Amino acid sequence: MKGLVIKNTGSWYTVLTDDGDTIDCKIKGKFRLKGIRSTNPVAVGDRVSLSLPPSSDGGFSATTDQRTAGGVFITEIEDRRNYVIRKSSNLSKQSHILAANVDQVFLIVTVNYPETSTTFIDRFLASAEAYRIPVVLIFNKTDLLSPEELHYQEMMMTLYDNIGYQCVAISAKELEEERGERKEERVKLEELLKDKITLFSGNSGVGKSTLLNKLIPGVELRTAEISDAHNTGMHTTTFSEMLRLPFGGWAIDTPGIKGFGTFDMEPEELSGYFREIFHFSKDCRFSNCTHTHEPGCAVLKAVEEHYIAQSRYQSYLSMLEDKEESKYREAF
């Protein structure tokens, strides 16, 4: 029997079978021995094969008792077309797969309450570029921003829009219909999400659960207030889950993350994951230019002439330094 993993609690997986049933499963220990350096070898969005216990009539079944007793196992993972991966927060040699087989990512960011750093955004974008996954930047909580903060948000949106990333500014709390008509922001989001599998990700506290609650009536995901003392978000989502969108498609809800440690990226490949750096690197004097000190480096010239944003270049440099074992260990 085959199916789609729609929920991962860390110890159990819920699979939507091709027959339309949902079954709670565990994984065989051998998945942990296949050289998959991941804290979660099976991810939400994976297509899998199941091993069901034999029934009394010689066929196979999965009763409630058998499910809770761990009688159904995931025995095989089909090849993934892509996945979003980051370095594990507590095991530097291992990875954590956020989701597999996605069409796009909605990266929810906030200029404040809490502040999403450009370093976090750039690291996430570079990882998505590595697996050719489109990312839409959703700038949330516009209703809370001061005029100065709104101006800064416009500058950020212009920066990423010029690089080629679609940006949308919203207030998740204000997506309700007005006089029976859907708000323009909501219409835009639904158009982008319709009939696609979309991973929702971002720092804790950026309003991801609030946004999903507005888009999927009745889902009632938990939300929490921002910590006044540190202007940081608190985890409310504790597991990953696929949610069916009422207008077509799936949303993958994942726990909020503090930072984004990149995994298995070679230094010589990194410039290819920054679109504007890759564009200018074609004119460098040396084909193996690292864009840090070499003479005739077109990237360094573009940074000096402000064709490449200083924040993006600093993010590139920080990722080059990730080979240092301790760097960003506490920032995941």
N, C-alpha and C positions, 0 to 999 in steps of 0.2 A: 504494500500500500504506500502511496506517495502523498505528499501534502506540503503545505507552506507553514513555516514557523511564524506564528503571529504574536507570541508572548514568550519572554525569557525572564524568569524570576531569579535566576542564579542557580537554582537546584532543580527546577522543573521547566519544561518547555510545553507550550500549548501549540498544537498543530491543527490547522484547518485542512482536512483531507480533501482529495479531489472529489469525494462523494458528498462533501458539504458538512461532514461531522467535525466536531472539535474533540481532540483527544489530548490528555495530559501525558507527557512522556518524560523519560530520562534518557541519558546517553550511555552507551557502552564505554567502559573504561579505556578501550583501545584508541578512542579518539584523542585521548590525552598523550598517547605514545607515538603518534604519527609525525612528530617533528613540527606540529603546528604550535608555534610559540605564541599562544594566545591564552588569556584567562577565560575566554568563552569560545571554544572551538565551533560551537553552533550559534548562529546569530539570527535575530529577527530578520525575516526576509529570505532566509535560506529555503531552498527546495530540498526536501529530505525523503528518505525511504524509511518505513517503519516496520518493525518486527512485532507482530501481534501474537499473543498466546493462543494455543489451539483451543477450540470450543468442543463441547460434548458431541457434536454431530460431525466432527472431523474437519470442520472449517476453522476460521479464525475469527476471534471477537475481542472486544475490549469493554468489559463491563466496568461499572463504577468501582467495584471492589478491586478488580485487577489493575485499574489505573492507579488507585491510591496505594496499592501494594507494589507499584513499580513494575507492572507486568508488560508494559509497552515501552519499547526502546527505539531510539533513532539509530539506524544501522549504517546509513550512508548519507553523505551530503553531495548534492549535485554540484557540478562546476559553477562557480559564481561568475557573473559577467562583470561585477565590480563590488567594491565594499568600501566603507569609510572606516579607517583604522587610526588609532593613536597609541602612543606608548602607555603601558599600564601605569596607574598612579602609584603602585607600591612595589612593582617588580620591574626594574629598568630593562631587563632582558626580554620581557614579554610584552605583548600587545593586547589591546582591547578593541574588538570589532564593534563599532556602534550599530551597524546595520549592513545588510547585503542586498544586492540586486535592486538598487534604487534608481529612479529616473532623474532625481534632482534632490538638492538639499535646500531647505529654508533655514538659513543661519539667522537666528533672532539676535539682534544686537541692540544695546541701549547706550546713548550718550551719557546718561546718568541714571541713578536709581536701579541698579548699580551701573558703573561705567564699564563698558566693554573696551579693552585695549586694542589698539591697531595691531599689536604683536599677535594677540590671540586670533584676530580676524585673518591676518596674513598667513599664519601657520595653518589654520583650517583650510583656507583657499588653496594653499600649496599642496596639501594632502589630497584635496579633491581633484586638483589638476592632475596629480600623479595617476589617478584612476579615471580621468576624463568624465568626472561627474559635474554637471552644471550646478552652480550655486546661485541662489537669489538671496540678497541681503535684505532682511526685513528690519527696518529701524523702528522700534516700538517705543511706546510711552511718550509720544510727541505731546500729549496733553499736559505732561508734568514739566516740560522744559521752559526755561527762561528765554527771553529773546536772544541772549548771548549763546545759550546752548543750542537753540534752534539754528543760529547762524553756523555754529561749529558742525552741527549735523548736516547742513546743506553742503558745507565744504567736504565733509567725509563722503557724502553721496556723490558729489561731483568727481572726487578722486577715483572712487571705485567704478563709477559709471564710465569715466574716460578710459579706464583699463579694459572695460568690457563686461563688467558684472552688473546685472540688473539690480536696481535698488528701489525699494518701496517703503515709504514712511507711513506708519499707521499708529493708531491708538487702539490696542486690543479691547480695552474697556468700553470703547465707544463704537463698536461695530454693529450695534443693534440697528434694526430697521427704523426708518423715520417715516411716519405716516404711511406705513404699509409698503414703503419702497426701500430696497436694499441700498445701503450707502455705497458710494463710488469705490471706497477702499475695499469693501467686502466683495464687490463684483470683481475687482481686479484680482484679489487673492483667489477667488473661486475659479476664475479663468485660468490662472497659473497652475492650480492644483488638479483641475478636472482630469480624471482618467489617468492620473500618474501616481507612482509610488514615491512619496516625498518624505525624506527624513527631516524632522524638526530637531534642531540642536541649538546650543548656545550656553552661555554661563548660567549658573543658578540665579534665579530672580529676575530674568529678563522678560518674563511674562509668557513663556511658551505654553504653560498649562492654561492660562487665561485665554490665550488666543484659540487653542484647540476647543475649549469649552464654548466659545462663541461660534466656531465653525461647525461643531457637531453638537446640536442640541441634545441634552440629556446625558452626555458622557460624564459630566461632573467630576473632572480631575481635581485633585487637591491643589490649592494654592496657599501661599504664605506671604506675610508682609516682609518687606526688606528690613534688615537689621539697621536700626538708626545709628548704632554706635560705629559700625564699620562700613555702612552703605554697601553691604554685600547680600546676596541672595542665599536662601536656605533651601536644601534639597526637599522637594515635595514628591517628585516622581522617583520611585526606588527601583523600578524595573523597566525594561523596554517592551513596547507593545505596539502592534499594528492596529489602527482604528479605521474602520470603513467610513469614508466621507459620504454624506447624503447626496452630493451632487456628482458622485463618481470618483473613484480612485481611493488610495489609502494614505493615511498619515502615520508615520512611525514616531511615537513619542519616546524619548529617551531621558534618563536622568541628566540634570544640568551638570556642567563640568567647569572646573575652575580655570584650567589652562589646557593647552594642547601640545603635548610632547610628540614630535614626529617620530616615525618608526621606519627603519630600513630604507632611509634615503641616503644615497651616496652623494658626497660633496660635488662631484663633477656633473651630477644630474640636476642639482638644485635650481640652477638658473633657468632651466626649462619649465619650472613650475611657477615662475613669476613672469607673467606674460610680457610686461614691458621690458624687463631685464633681458629676456630671451630675444625680443625684437632688436634691441640695440647690440646685443652680444655678437650678432652676425658680422658687425663691422670691427670687432676687436682684432688687433694685430696678430695675436696668438690664438690658435684654435683651442688650446687648453687653458685659456685665461680664467682665473678665479674671480676676477673683477674686484680685487682687493688692493693691489699694489702695482700691477704690471704696466709697463710703458705701452702707450698706444691702446689703452683700454677704452672702448667706446661707452661702456656702461658708466665708468667713473666720470667721464666727460658729460654724459647725460645727467648724472646726479648733480654735478657742479652747475649745469645750465638749467636745472630744475625741470627737465623733461621726465625724470624719475623722482618721485617723492622721497624725501629723506626718511620718512617713517617706513616706507616699503623697503628701502635699501638697508636700514637698520634691522628690519625683520629678517632679511636675507642673511645678513652677517650673523645674527643670533642663531640662525638655523645651521650655518656653517660650523658654529662652535659646539653644536650638539654632541659631537663625538667625545667631548669632555664628559666623563662618567657622571659627575655630580650636577652638571648644569641642568636647571629646570626640574631637578628631582622633586622639589617641593611645590612646583607650580602646576602640577597636573590637576 
